[in-house]
Amino acid sequence: MSLLASLNRPVVATQPVLRRILKAMNEAGVAVTLPCAQRWAGLSPAATALLMTLSEADTPLWLDEYLDTPELRDALYQAGSAPLSHIQPAALALLHSDSNPDLHAIAAAGGTVILEVSGA
């Protein structure tokens, strides 16, 4: 599968991303590639695409301390993404692979966890 090179037109460009996310979440074992060129500070292009697609103004985002930087906060603010929250459990959480959080405490039941891992 492929994806647009960048999400320059978020409303239009996030639709193919959403379809691929839904495919990956609904079909166990299916690998989905999100080869986006755009990236926010400290994140991979795939994590950026996921956040741009899944973030909503009424769904607070919990950031892992490994990823929580002023640059990323600014990018999220500029994109009009979800408000940041340290309230747990959260409906949307972004974690780094080097952290070891208690997922039961961080993610709400039915919440979405995005795990940022280094590329292979």
Biopython code that builds the backbone (N, CA, C, O; Angstrom):
import numpy as np
from Bio.PDB.StructureBuilder import StructureBuilder

atoms = [
    (1, "MET", "N", (0.834, -1.170, 0.000)),
    (1, "MET", "CA", (0.000, 0.000, 0.000)),
    (1, "MET", "C", (0.880, 1.235, 0.000)),
    (1, "MET", "O", (2.014, 1.198, 0.478)),
    (2, "SER", "N", (0.371, 2.306, -0.524)),
    (2, "SER", "CA", (1.128, 3.542, -0.535)),
    (2, "SER", "C", (0.249, 4.678, -0.038)),
    (2, "SER", "O", (-0.957, 4.520, 0.153)),
    (3, "LEU", "N", (0.874, 5.810, 0.165)),
    (3, "LEU", "CA", (0.186, 6.971, 0.681)),
    (3, "LEU", "C", (0.742, 8.200, 0.016)),
    (3, "LEU", "O", (1.848, 8.163, -0.525)),
    (4, "LEU", "N", (0.005, 9.286, 0.041)),
    (4, "LEU", "CA", (0.508, 10.525, -0.521)),
    (4, "LEU", "C", (1.843, 10.882, 0.131)),
    (4, "LEU", "O", (2.083, 10.536, 1.287)),
    (5, "ALA", "N", (2.703, 11.568, -0.606)),
    (5, "ALA", "CA", (4.029, 11.890, -0.094)),
    (5, "ALA", "C", (3.982, 12.812, 1.108)),
    (5, "ALA", "O", (4.903, 12.795, 1.925)),
    (6, "SER", "N", (2.954, 13.605, 1.240)),
    (6, "SER", "CA", (2.857, 14.549, 2.344)),
    (6, "SER", "C", (1.403, 14.864, 2.611)),
    (6, "SER", "O", (0.537, 14.610, 1.774)),
    (7, "LEU", "N", (1.140, 15.412, 3.767)),
    (7, "LEU", "CA", (-0.225, 15.773, 4.116)),
    (7, "LEU", "C", (-0.392, 17.279, 4.041)),
    (7, "LEU", "O", (-0.725, 17.924, 5.036)),
    (8, "ASN", "N", (-0.161, 17.839, 2.862)),
    (8, "ASN", "CA", (-0.269, 19.277, 2.686)),
    (8, "ASN", "C", (-1.711, 19.758, 2.722)),
    (8, "ASN", "O", (-1.965, 20.912, 3.068)),
    (9, "ARG", "N", (-2.648, 18.907, 2.376)),
    (9, "ARG", "CA", (-4.076, 19.228, 2.436)),
    (9, "ARG", "C", (-4.715, 18.238, 3.403)),
    (9, "ARG", "O", (-5.282, 17.234, 2.974)),
    (10, "PRO", "N", (-4.627, 18.514, 4.714)),
    (10, "PRO", "CA", (-5.011, 17.513, 5.714)),
    (10, "PRO", "C", (-6.394, 16.909, 5.555)),
    (10, "PRO", "O", (-6.545, 15.703, 5.751)),
    (11, "VAL", "N", (-7.404, 17.682, 5.211)),
    (11, "VAL", "CA", (-8.745, 17.122, 5.119)),
    (11, "VAL", "C", (-8.815, 16.063, 4.027)),
    (11, "VAL", "O", (-9.423, 15.010, 4.219)),
    (12, "VAL", "N", (-8.209, 16.332, 2.903)),
    (12, "VAL", "CA", (-8.209, 15.388, 1.790)),
    (12, "VAL", "C", (-7.179, 14.283, 2.018)),
    (12, "VAL", "O", (-7.473, 13.109, 1.791)),
    (13, "ALA", "N", (-5.991, 14.642, 2.459)),
    (13, "ALA", "CA", (-4.883, 13.694, 2.561)),
    (13, "ALA", "C", (-5.033, 12.703, 3.709)),
    (13, "ALA", "O", (-4.477, 11.607, 3.641)),
    (14, "THR", "N", (-5.766, 13.054, 4.755)),
    (14, "THR", "CA", (-5.895, 12.126, 5.873)),
    (14, "THR", "C", (-6.881, 10.994, 5.596)),
    (14, "THR", "O", (-6.865, 9.992, 6.312)),
    (15, "GLN", "N", (-7.727, 11.117, 4.596)),
    (15, "GLN", "CA", (-8.676, 10.054, 4.297)),
    (15, "GLN", "C", (-7.992, 8.744, 3.905)),
    (15, "GLN", "O", (-8.376, 7.696, 4.423)),
    (16, "PRO", "N", (-6.988, 8.755, 3.007)),
    (16, "PRO", "CA", (-6.288, 7.497, 2.711)),
    (16, "PRO", "C", (-5.553, 6.949, 3.940)),
    (16, "PRO", "O", (-5.457, 5.735, 4.115)),
    (17, "VAL", "N", (-5.039, 7.838, 4.783)),
    (17, "VAL", "CA", (-4.358, 7.397, 6.003)),
    (17, "VAL", "C", (-5.362, 6.696, 6.903)),
    (17, "VAL", "O", (-5.082, 5.619, 7.430)),
    (18, "LEU", "N", (-6.523, 7.297, 7.081)),
    (18, "LEU", "CA", (-7.546, 6.694, 7.929)),
    (18, "LEU", "C", (-7.947, 5.321, 7.419)),
    (18, "LEU", "O", (-8.108, 4.394, 8.213)),
    (19, "ARG", "N", (-8.111, 5.169, 6.116)),
    (19, "ARG", "CA", (-8.471, 3.859, 5.555)),
    (19, "ARG", "C", (-7.394, 2.827, 5.873)),
    (19, "ARG", "O", (-7.716, 1.684, 6.198)),
    (20, "ARG", "N", (-6.123, 3.211, 5.784)),
    (20, "ARG", "CA", (-5.036, 2.276, 6.074)),
    (20, "ARG", "C", (-4.961, 1.954, 7.567)),
    (20, "ARG", "O", (-4.678, 0.818, 7.949)),
    (21, "ILE", "N", (-5.216, 2.957, 8.406)),
    (21, "ILE", "CA", (-5.239, 2.724, 9.852)),
    (21, "ILE", "C", (-6.343, 1.730, 10.196)),
    (21, "ILE", "O", (-6.118, 0.787, 10.955)),
    (22, "LEU", "N", (-7.522, 1.936, 9.646)),
    (22, "LEU", "CA", (-8.637, 1.032, 9.912)),
    (22, "LEU", "C", (-8.343, -0.380, 9.412)),
    (22, "LEU", "O", (-8.703, -1.361, 10.063)),
    (23, "LYS", "N", (-7.697, -0.480, 8.267)),
    (23, "LYS", "CA", (-7.323, -1.792, 7.739)),
    (23, "LYS", "C", (-6.367, -2.494, 8.697)),
    (23, "LYS", "O", (-6.550, -3.672, 9.006)),
    (24, "ALA", "N", (-5.352, -1.779, 9.165)),
    (24, "ALA", "CA", (-4.366, -2.371, 10.070)),
    (24, "ALA", "C", (-4.998, -2.779, 11.400)),
    (24, "ALA", "O", (-4.643, -3.812, 11.967)),
    (25, "MET", "N", (-5.929, -1.974, 11.895)),
    (25, "MET", "CA", (-6.542, -2.263, 13.190)),
    (25, "MET", "C", (-7.601, -3.366, 13.101)),
    (25, "MET", "O", (-7.882, -4.037, 14.094)),
    (26, "ASN", "N", (-8.181, -3.551, 11.927)),
    (26, "ASN", "CA", (-9.253, -4.541, 11.781)),
    (26, "ASN", "C", (-8.809, -5.870, 11.204)),
    (26, "ASN", "O", (-9.548, -6.852, 11.284)),
    (27, "GLU", "N", (-7.619, -5.924, 10.623)),
    (27, "GLU", "CA", (-7.150, -7.159, 10.010)),
    (27, "GLU", "C", (-5.822, -7.557, 10.646)),
    (27, "GLU", "O", (-4.757, -7.106, 10.225)),
    (28, "ALA", "N", (-5.901, -8.391, 11.647)),
    (28, "ALA", "CA", (-4.703, -8.814, 12.384)),
    (28, "ALA", "C", (-3.656, -9.385, 11.433)),
    (28, "ALA", "O", (-3.972, -10.195, 10.561)),
    (29, "GLY", "N", (-2.428, -8.965, 11.605)),
    (29, "GLY", "CA", (-1.320, -9.471, 10.808)),
    (29, "GLY", "C", (-1.078, -8.727, 9.512)),
    (29, "GLY", "O", (-0.100, -9.010, 8.819)),
    (30, "VAL", "N", (-1.938, -7.786, 9.164)),
    (30, "VAL", "CA", (-1.757, -7.018, 7.934)),
    (30, "VAL", "C", (-0.825, -5.846, 8.217)),
    (30, "VAL", "O", (-1.094, -5.020, 9.090)),
    (31, "ALA", "N", (0.275, -5.783, 7.467)),
    (31, "ALA", "CA", (1.216, -4.670, 7.602)),
    (31, "ALA", "C", (0.776, -3.546, 6.679)),
    (31, "ALA", "O", (0.486, -3.770, 5.504)),
    (32, "VAL", "N", (0.731, -2.349, 7.216)),
    (32, "VAL", "CA", (0.311, -1.176, 6.453)),
    (32, "VAL", "C", (1.448, -0.172, 6.481)),
    (32, "VAL", "O", (2.004, 0.112, 7.542)),
    (33, "THR", "N", (1.794, 0.361, 5.332)),
    (33, "THR", "CA", (2.873, 1.337, 5.230)),
    (33, "THR", "C", (2.303, 2.732, 5.067)),
    (33, "THR", "O", (1.395, 2.956, 4.268)),
    (34, "LEU", "N", (2.846, 3.665, 5.832)),
    (34, "LEU", "CA", (2.452, 5.065, 5.728)),
    (34, "LEU", "C", (3.697, 5.878, 5.364)),
    (34, "LEU", "O", (4.276, 6.524, 6.237)),
    (35, "PRO", "N", (4.118, 5.862, 4.109)),
    (35, "PRO", "CA", (5.355, 6.553, 3.717)),
    (35, "PRO", "C", (5.163, 8.051, 3.487)),
    (35, "PRO", "O", (5.295, 8.537, 2.364)),
    (36, "CYS", "N", (4.857, 8.761, 4.539)),
    (36, "CYS", "CA", (4.688, 10.209, 4.432)),
    (36, "CYS", "C", (6.034, 10.904, 4.554)),
    (36, "CYS", "O", (6.921, 10.434, 5.267)),
    (37, "ALA", "N", (6.181, 12.003, 3.871)),
    (37, "ALA", "CA", (7.422, 12.772, 3.935)),
    (37, "ALA", "C", (7.397, 13.769, 5.086)),
    (37, "ALA", "O", (8.438, 14.075, 5.667)),
    (38, "GLN", "N", (6.225, 14.270, 5.414)),
    (38, "GLN", "CA", (6.105, 15.282, 6.463)),
    (38, "GLN", "C", (6.318, 14.645, 7.830)),
    (38, "GLN", "O", (5.851, 13.536, 8.091)),
    (39, "ARG", "N", (7.033, 15.363, 8.704)),
    (39, "ARG", "CA", (7.229, 14.862, 10.058)),
    (39, "ARG", "C", (7.279, 16.023, 11.019)),
    (39, "ARG", "O", (7.745, 17.113, 10.686)),
    (40, "TRP", "N", (6.787, 15.769, 12.228)),
    (40, "TRP", "CA", (6.873, 16.770, 13.288)),
    (40, "TRP", "C", (8.105, 16.482, 14.121)),
    (40, "TRP", "O", (8.614, 15.361, 14.114)),
    (41, "ALA", "N", (8.581, 17.466, 14.828)),
    (41, "ALA", "CA", (9.804, 17.377, 15.626)),
    (41, "ALA", "C", (9.816, 16.136, 16.520)),
    (41, "ALA", "O", (8.935, 15.955, 17.360)),
    (42, "GLY", "N", (10.823, 15.290, 16.328)),
    (42, "GLY", "CA", (11.000, 14.116, 17.166)),
    (42, "GLY", "C", (10.142, 12.926, 16.818)),
    (42, "GLY", "O", (10.210, 11.905, 17.501)),
    (43, "LEU", "N", (9.329, 13.023, 15.769)),
    (43, "LEU", "CA", (8.452, 11.919, 15.390)),
    (43, "LEU", "C", (8.784, 11.409, 13.998)),
    (43, "LEU", "O", (9.351, 12.125, 13.172)),
    (44, "SER", "N", (8.420, 10.166, 13.760)),
    (44, "SER", "CA", (8.557, 9.605, 12.422)),
    (44, "SER", "C", (7.429, 10.154, 11.550)),
    (44, "SER", "O", (6.428, 10.647, 12.069)),
    (45, "PRO", "N", (7.587, 10.071, 10.237)),
    (45, "PRO", "CA", (6.490, 10.485, 9.353)),
    (45, "PRO", "C", (5.203, 9.687, 9.603)),
    (45, "PRO", "O", (4.106, 10.236, 9.503)),
    (46, "ALA", "N", (5.335, 8.399, 9.925)),
    (46, "ALA", "CA", (4.138, 7.584, 10.176)),
    (46, "ALA", "C", (3.406, 8.048, 11.433)),
    (46, "ALA", "O", (2.179, 8.155, 11.426)),
    (47, "ALA", "N", (4.140, 8.324, 12.509)),
    (47, "ALA", "CA", (3.502, 8.810, 13.739)),
    (47, "ALA", "C", (2.861, 10.174, 13.506)),
    (47, "ALA", "O", (1.786, 10.461, 14.034)),
    (48, "THR", "N", (3.522, 11.008, 12.715)),
    (48, "THR", "CA", (2.952, 12.314, 12.373)),
    (48, "THR", "C", (1.640, 12.133, 11.625)),
    (48, "THR", "O", (0.654, 12.803, 11.932)),
    (49, "ALA", "N", (1.619, 11.229, 10.645)),
    (49, "ALA", "CA", (0.398, 10.976, 9.873)),
    (49, "ALA", "C", (-0.721, 10.450, 10.768)),
    (49, "ALA", "O", (-1.878, 10.844, 10.624)),
    (50, "LEU", "N", (-0.368, 9.557, 11.694)),
    (50, "LEU", "CA", (-1.371, 9.026, 12.614)),
    (50, "LEU", "C", (-1.965, 10.135, 13.479)),
    (50, "LEU", "O", (-3.182, 10.213, 13.646)),
    (51, "LEU", "N", (-1.104, 10.991, 14.028)),
    (51, "LEU", "CA", (-1.601, 12.083, 14.862)),
    (51, "LEU", "C", (-2.445, 13.066, 14.068)),
    (51, "LEU", "O", (-3.480, 13.527, 14.549)),
    (52, "MET", "N", (-2.014, 13.389, 12.869)),
    (52, "MET", "CA", (-2.784, 14.323, 12.045)),
    (52, "MET", "C", (-4.151, 13.749, 11.702)),
    (52, "MET", "O", (-5.113, 14.497, 11.532)),
    (53, "THR", "N", (-4.240, 12.451, 11.600)),
    (53, "THR", "CA", (-5.478, 11.795, 11.218)),
    (53, "THR", "C", (-6.400, 11.546, 12.409)),
    (53, "THR", "O", (-7.611, 11.745, 12.306)),
    (54, "LEU", "N", (-5.843, 11.116, 13.528)),
    (54, "LEU", "CA", (-6.665, 10.700, 14.665)),
    (54, "LEU", "C", (-6.958, 11.803, 15.671)),
    (54, "LEU", "O", (-7.892, 11.678, 16.462)),
    (55, "SER", "N", (-6.182, 12.874, 15.656)),
    (55, "SER", "CA", (-6.381, 13.950, 16.631)),
    (55, "SER", "C", (-7.664, 14.717, 16.328)),
    (55, "SER", "O", (-7.956, 15.053, 15.180)),
    (56, "GLU", "N", (-8.403, 14.977, 17.371)),
    (56, "GLU", "CA", (-9.612, 15.776, 17.263)),
    (56, "GLU", "C", (-9.605, 16.799, 18.379)),
    (56, "GLU", "O", (-9.007, 16.577, 19.432)),
    (57, "ALA", "N", (-10.262, 17.907, 18.150)),
    (57, "ALA", "CA", (-10.263, 19.008, 19.115)),
    (57, "ALA", "C", (-10.853, 18.618, 20.466)),
    (57, "ALA", "O", (-10.507, 19.213, 21.486)),
    (58, "ASP", "N", (-11.735, 17.630, 20.482)),
    (58, "ASP", "CA", (-12.368, 17.243, 21.746)),
    (58, "ASP", "C", (-11.803, 15.957, 22.343)),
    (58, "ASP", "O", (-12.381, 15.396, 23.274)),
    (59, "THR", "N", (-10.671, 15.489, 21.808)),
    (59, "THR", "CA", (-10.036, 14.280, 22.318)),
    (59, "THR", "C", (-8.634, 14.606, 22.809)),
    (59, "THR", "O", (-7.706, 14.712, 22.007)),
    (60, "PRO", "N", (-8.467, 14.768, 24.127)),
    (60, "PRO", "CA", (-7.145, 15.118, 24.652)),
    (60, "PRO", "C", (-6.086, 14.057, 24.333)),
    (60, "PRO", "O", (-6.367, 12.859, 24.301)),
    (61, "LEU", "N", (-4.885, 14.528, 24.104)),
    (61, "LEU", "CA", (-3.744, 13.682, 23.763)),
    (61, "LEU", "C", (-2.776, 13.649, 24.939)),
    (61, "LEU", "O", (-2.387, 14.695, 25.459)),
    (62, "TRP", "N", (-2.391, 12.454, 25.354)),
    (62, "TRP", "CA", (-1.393, 12.292, 26.405)),
    (62, "TRP", "C", (-0.055, 12.020, 25.732)),
    (62, "TRP", "O", (0.058, 11.093, 24.930)),
    (63, "LEU", "N", (0.971, 12.829, 26.055)),
    (63, "LEU", "CA", (2.309, 12.664, 25.469)),
    (63, "LEU", "C", (3.263, 12.023, 26.467)),
    (63, "LEU", "O", (3.298, 12.394, 27.640)),
    (64, "ASP", "N", (4.023, 11.070, 25.989)),
    (64, "ASP", "CA", (5.089, 10.455, 26.773)),
    (64, "ASP", "C", (6.168, 11.496, 27.045)),
    (64, "ASP", "O", (6.437, 12.343, 26.193)),
    (65, "GLU", "N", (6.777, 11.445, 28.197)),
    (65, "GLU", "CA", (7.829, 12.421, 28.546)),
    (65, "GLU", "C", (9.028, 12.345, 27.608)),
    (65, "GLU", "O", (9.742, 13.337, 27.454)),
    (66, "TYR", "N", (9.271, 11.199, 26.979)),
    (66, "TYR", "CA", (10.375, 11.072, 26.021)),
    (66, "TYR", "C", (10.117, 11.875, 24.748)),
    (66, "TYR", "O", (11.059, 12.272, 24.061)),
    (67, "LEU", "N", (8.854, 12.112, 24.435)),
    (67, "LEU", "CA", (8.486, 12.806, 23.195)),
    (67, "LEU", "C", (7.977, 14.217, 23.418)),
    (67, "LEU", "O", (7.869, 14.992, 22.468)),
    (68, "ASP", "N", (7.670, 14.554, 24.631)),
    (68, "ASP", "CA", (7.067, 15.851, 24.957)),
    (68, "ASP", "C", (8.120, 16.952, 24.926)),
    (68, "ASP", "O", (8.839, 17.173, 25.900)),
    (69, "THR", "N", (8.196, 17.644, 23.778)),
    (69, "THR", "CA", (9.150, 18.739, 23.601)),
    (69, "THR", "C", (8.389, 20.003, 23.198)),
    (69, "THR", "O", (7.272, 19.918, 22.688)),
    (70, "PRO", "N", (8.987, 21.167, 23.424)),
    (70, "PRO", "CA", (8.343, 22.404, 22.975)),
    (70, "PRO", "C", (8.089, 22.412, 21.462)),
    (70, "PRO", "O", (7.076, 22.942, 21.007)),
    (71, "GLU", "N", (9.005, 21.828, 20.690)),
    (71, "GLU", "CA", (8.850, 21.794, 19.229)),
    (71, "GLU", "C", (7.631, 20.961, 18.821)),
    (71, "GLU", "O", (6.864, 21.360, 17.944)),
    (72, "LEU", "N", (7.461, 19.803, 19.463)),
    (72, "LEU", "CA", (6.311, 18.961, 19.140)),
    (72, "LEU", "C", (5.014, 19.632, 19.602)),
    (72, "LEU", "O", (4.009, 19.595, 18.893)),
    (73, "ARG", "N", (5.038, 20.233, 20.769)),
    (73, "ARG", "CA", (3.851, 20.946, 21.257)),
    (73, "ARG", "C", (3.459, 22.064, 20.280)),
    (73, "ARG", "O", (2.278, 22.269, 20.000)),
    (74, "ASP", "N", (4.455, 22.773, 19.774)),
    (74, "ASP", "CA", (4.188, 23.848, 18.822)),
    (74, "ASP", "C", (3.594, 23.293, 17.526)),
    (74, "ASP", "O", (2.646, 23.864, 16.987)),
    (75, "ALA", "N", (4.143, 22.189, 17.026)),
    (75, "ALA", "CA", (3.617, 21.572, 15.802)),
    (75, "ALA", "C", (2.168, 21.128, 16.000)),
    (75, "ALA", "O", (1.334, 21.327, 15.117)),
    (76, "LEU", "N", (1.866, 20.534, 17.144)),
    (76, "LEU", "CA", (0.500, 20.111, 17.437)),
    (76, "LEU", "C", (-0.440, 21.316, 17.503)),
    (76, "LEU", "O", (-1.558, 21.271, 16.990)),
    (77, "TYR", "N", (0.021, 22.376, 18.132)),
    (77, "TYR", "CA", (-0.780, 23.593, 18.237)),
    (77, "TYR", "C", (-1.043, 24.194, 16.854)),
    (77, "TYR", "O", (-2.172, 24.571, 16.539)),
    (78, "GLN", "N", (0.016, 24.280, 16.027)),
    (78, "GLN", "CA", (-0.119, 24.858, 14.688)),
    (78, "GLN", "C", (-1.071, 24.043, 13.812)),
    (78, "GLN", "O", (-1.777, 24.598, 12.970)),
    (79, "ALA", "N", (-1.086, 22.728, 14.015)),
    (79, "ALA", "CA", (-1.948, 21.856, 13.214)),
    (79, "ALA", "C", (-3.388, 21.822, 13.730)),
    (79, "ALA", "O", (-4.268, 21.236, 13.099)),
    (80, "GLY", "N", (-3.614, 22.451, 14.870)),
    (80, "GLY", "CA", (-4.956, 22.431, 15.442)),
    (80, "GLY", "C", (-5.351, 21.060, 15.946)),
    (80, "GLY", "O", (-6.524, 20.690, 15.914)),
    (81, "SER", "N", (-4.358, 20.302, 16.416)),
    (81, "SER", "CA", (-4.602, 18.939, 16.878)),
    (81, "SER", "C", (-5.235, 18.921, 18.263)),
    (81, "SER", "O", (-5.583, 19.958, 18.828)),
    (82, "ALA", "N", (-5.367, 17.746, 18.772)),
    (82, "ALA", "CA", (-5.979, 17.529, 20.077)),
    (82, "ALA", "C", (-5.271, 18.319, 21.166)),
    (82, "ALA", "O", (-4.057, 18.512, 21.115)),
    (83, "PRO", "N", (-6.035, 18.771, 22.147)),
    (83, "PRO", "CA", (-5.399, 19.461, 23.273)),
    (83, "PRO", "C", (-4.560, 18.473, 24.073)),
    (83, "PRO", "O", (-4.919, 17.303, 24.207)),
    (84, "LEU", "N", (-3.453, 18.949, 24.596)),
    (84, "LEU", "CA", (-2.577, 18.083, 25.386)),
    (84, "LEU", "C", (-3.127, 17.946, 26.794)),
    (84, "LEU", "O", (-3.698, 18.883, 27.353)),
    (85, "SER", "N", (-2.945, 16.768, 27.349)),
    (85, "SER", "CA", (-3.466, 16.500, 28.673)),
    (85, "SER", "C", (-2.528, 15.565, 29.421)),
    (85, "SER", "O", (-1.916, 14.677, 28.828)),
    (86, "HIS", "N", (-2.425, 15.770, 30.706)),
    (86, "HIS", "CA", (-1.697, 14.822, 31.549)),
    (86, "HIS", "C", (-2.674, 14.053, 32.425)),
    (86, "HIS", "O", (-2.288, 13.336, 33.348)),
    (87, "ILE", "N", (-3.961, 14.229, 32.104)),
    (87, "ILE", "CA", (-4.990, 13.500, 32.831)),
    (87, "ILE", "C", (-5.029, 12.071, 32.309)),
    (87, "ILE", "O", (-5.034, 11.836, 31.101)),
    (88, "GLN", "N", (-5.055, 11.141, 33.217)),
    (88, "GLN", "CA", (-5.088, 9.744, 32.822)),
    (88, "GLN", "C", (-6.386, 9.128, 33.327)),
    (88, "GLN", "O", (-6.876, 9.546, 34.376)),
    (89, "PRO", "N", (-6.948, 8.181, 32.652)),
    (89, "PRO", "CA", (-6.576, 7.645, 31.351)),
    (89, "PRO", "C", (-7.055, 8.542, 30.207)),
    (89, "PRO", "O", (-8.079, 9.215, 30.320)),
    (90, "ALA", "N", (-6.313, 8.540, 29.124)),
    (90, "ALA", "CA", (-6.598, 9.387, 27.971)),
    (90, "ALA", "C", (-7.147, 8.547, 26.812)),
    (90, "ALA", "O", (-6.879, 7.350, 26.715)),
    (91, "ALA", "N", (-7.911, 9.193, 25.947)),
    (91, "ALA", "CA", (-8.475, 8.511, 24.783)),
    (91, "ALA", "C", (-7.435, 8.311, 23.694)),
    (91, "ALA", "O", (-7.558, 7.393, 22.883)),
    (92, "LEU", "N", (-6.395, 9.169, 23.664)),
    (92, "LEU", "CA", (-5.329, 9.084, 22.671)),
    (92, "LEU", "C", (-3.998, 9.318, 23.379)),
    (92, "LEU", "O", (-3.821, 10.317, 24.075)),
    (93, "ALA", "N", (-3.070, 8.392, 23.195)),
    (93, "ALA", "CA", (-1.775, 8.500, 23.871)),
    (93, "ALA", "C", (-0.651, 8.231, 22.877)),
    (93, "ALA", "O", (-0.747, 7.332, 22.043)),
    (94, "LEU", "N", (0.415, 9.024, 22.978)),
    (94, "LEU", "CA", (1.606, 8.845, 22.144)),
    (94, "LEU", "C", (2.755, 8.444, 23.055)),
    (94, "LEU", "O", (3.147, 9.198, 23.945)),
    (95, "LEU", "N", (3.292, 7.251, 22.826)),
    (95, "LEU", "CA", (4.355, 6.707, 23.665)),
    (95, "LEU", "C", (5.619, 6.464, 22.859)),
    (95, "LEU", "O", (5.562, 6.254, 21.647)),
    (96, "HIS", "N", (6.756, 6.493, 23.534)),
    (96, "HIS", "CA", (8.045, 6.173, 22.925)),
    (96, "HIS", "C", (8.406, 4.747, 23.319)),
    (96, "HIS", "O", (8.079, 4.299, 24.417)),
    (97, "SER", "N", (9.074, 4.044, 22.432)),
    (97, "SER", "CA", (9.406, 2.644, 22.690)),
    (97, "SER", "C", (10.365, 2.470, 23.865)),
    (97, "SER", "O", (10.425, 1.381, 24.437)),
    (98, "ASP", "N", (11.108, 3.492, 24.241)),
    (98, "ASP", "CA", (12.035, 3.387, 25.367)),
    (98, "ASP", "C", (11.358, 3.589, 26.719)),
    (98, "ASP", "O", (11.970, 3.328, 27.754)),
    (99, "SER", "N", (10.134, 4.040, 26.729)),
    (99, "SER", "CA", (9.444, 4.249, 27.998)),
    (99, "SER", "C", (8.782, 2.951, 28.440)),
    (99, "SER", "O", (8.600, 2.026, 27.648)),
    (100, "ASN", "N", (8.433, 2.905, 29.691)),
    (100, "ASN", "CA", (7.803, 1.716, 30.240)),
    (100, "ASN", "C", (6.633, 2.127, 31.130)),
    (100, "ASN", "O", (6.663, 1.905, 32.340)),
    (101, "PRO", "N", (5.604, 2.727, 30.533)),
    (101, "PRO", "CA", (4.489, 3.213, 31.340)),
    (101, "PRO", "C", (3.499, 2.106, 31.672)),
    (101, "PRO", "O", (3.524, 1.026, 31.081)),
    (102, "ASP", "N", (2.644, 2.394, 32.613)),
    (102, "ASP", "CA", (1.544, 1.507, 32.950)),
    (102, "ASP", "C", (0.398, 1.815, 31.978)),
    (102, "ASP", "O", (-0.316, 2.801, 32.157)),
    (103, "LEU", "N", (0.223, 0.988, 30.965)),
    (103, "LEU", "CA", (-0.782, 1.253, 29.937)),
    (103, "LEU", "C", (-2.201, 1.287, 30.491)),
    (103, "LEU", "O", (-3.055, 2.007, 29.972)),
    (104, "HIS", "N", (-2.455, 0.519, 31.536)),
    (104, "HIS", "CA", (-3.786, 0.550, 32.138)),
    (104, "HIS", "C", (-4.083, 1.911, 32.751)),
    (104, "HIS", "O", (-5.236, 2.343, 32.778)),
    (105, "ALA", "N", (-3.055, 2.584, 33.240)),
    (105, "ALA", "CA", (-3.242, 3.904, 33.843)),
    (105, "ALA", "C", (-3.319, 4.996, 32.778)),
    (105, "ALA", "O", (-4.038, 5.980, 32.951)),
    (106, "ILE", "N", (-2.583, 4.831, 31.679)),
    (106, "ILE", "CA", (-2.490, 5.879, 30.659)),
    (106, "ILE", "C", (-3.657, 5.856, 29.685)),
    (106, "ILE", "O", (-4.265, 6.896, 29.430)),
    (107, "ALA", "N", (-3.978, 4.698, 29.141)),
    (107, "ALA", "CA", (-4.986, 4.607, 28.081)),
    (107, "ALA", "C", (-6.351, 4.213, 28.629)),
    (107, "ALA", "O", (-6.478, 3.246, 29.381)),
    (108, "ALA", "N", (-7.360, 4.970, 28.243)),
    (108, "ALA", "CA", (-8.728, 4.659, 28.628)),
    (108, "ALA", "C", (-9.188, 3.399, 27.898)),
    (108, "ALA", "O", (-8.628, 3.031, 26.865)),
    (109, "ALA", "N", (-10.190, 2.756, 28.432)),
    (109, "ALA", "CA", (-10.768, 1.609, 27.748)),
    (109, "ALA", "C", (-11.239, 2.054, 26.371)),
    (109, "ALA", "O", (-11.980, 3.029, 26.251)),
    (110, "GLY", "N", (-10.817, 1.351, 25.344)),
    (110, "GLY", "CA", (-11.166, 1.724, 23.978)),
    (110, "GLY", "C", (-10.325, 2.853, 23.423)),
    (110, "GLY", "O", (-10.577, 3.325, 22.315)),
    (111, "GLY", "N", (-9.316, 3.299, 24.187)),
    (111, "GLY", "CA", (-8.437, 4.369, 23.737)),
    (111, "GLY", "C", (-7.446, 3.883, 22.696)),
    (111, "GLY", "O", (-7.288, 2.680, 22.486)),
    (112, "THR", "N", (-6.788, 4.812, 22.054)),
    (112, "THR", "CA", (-5.793, 4.506, 21.030)),
    (112, "THR", "C", (-4.417, 4.867, 21.527)),
    (112, "THR", "O", (-4.193, 5.980, 22.003)),
    (113, "VAL", "N", (-3.486, 3.927, 21.421)),
    (113, "VAL", "CA", (-2.105, 4.150, 21.812)),
    (113, "VAL", "C", (-1.244, 4.088, 20.555)),
    (113, "VAL", "O", (-1.274, 3.105, 19.814)),
    (114, "ILE", "N", (-0.482, 5.145, 20.328)),
    (114, "ILE", "CA", (0.466, 5.190, 19.213)),
    (114, "ILE", "C", (1.833, 4.993, 19.829)),
    (114, "ILE", "O", (2.245, 5.775, 20.686)),
    (115, "LEU", "N", (2.540, 3.962, 19.409)),
    (115, "LEU", "CA", (3.866, 3.661, 19.933)),
    (115, "LEU", "C", (4.907, 4.030, 18.883)),
    (115, "LEU", "O", (4.962, 3.425, 17.812)),
    (116, "GLU", "N", (5.718, 5.011, 19.192)),
    (116, "GLU", "CA", (6.784, 5.464, 18.284)),
    (116, "GLU", "C", (7.996, 4.564, 18.481)),
    (116, "GLU", "O", (8.564, 4.501, 19.572)),
    (117, "VAL", "N", (8.387, 3.870, 17.418)),
    (117, "VAL", "CA", (9.540, 2.965, 17.463)),
    (117, "VAL", "C", (10.553, 3.411, 16.415)),
    (117, "VAL", "O", (10.205, 4.065, 15.432)),
    (118, "SER", "N", (11.798, 3.049, 16.641)),
    (118, "SER", "CA", (12.827, 3.396, 15.658)),
    (118, "SER", "C", (12.664, 2.488, 14.437)),
    (118, "SER", "O", (12.260, 1.333, 14.566)),
    (119, "GLY", "N", (12.979, 3.014, 13.259)),
    (119, "GLY", "CA", (12.842, 2.262, 12.018)),
    (119, "GLY", "C", (13.809, 1.098, 11.950)),
    (119, "GLY", "O", (14.885, 1.127, 12.546)),
    (120, "ALA", "N", (13.416, 0.097, 11.231)),
    (120, "ALA", "CA", (14.272, -1.085, 11.099)),
    (120, "ALA", "C", (15.071, -1.018, 9.827)),
    (120, "ALA", "O", (15.851, -1.925, 9.539)),
]
sb = StructureBuilder()
sb.init_structure("model")
sb.init_model(0)
sb.init_chain("A")
sb.init_seg("    ")
for serial, (resi, resn, name, xyz) in enumerate(atoms, 1):
    if name == "N":
        sb.init_residue(resn, " ", resi, " ")
    sb.init_atom(name, np.array(xyz, "f"), 0.0, 1.0, " ", f" {name:<3s}", serial, name[0])
structure = sb.get_structure()
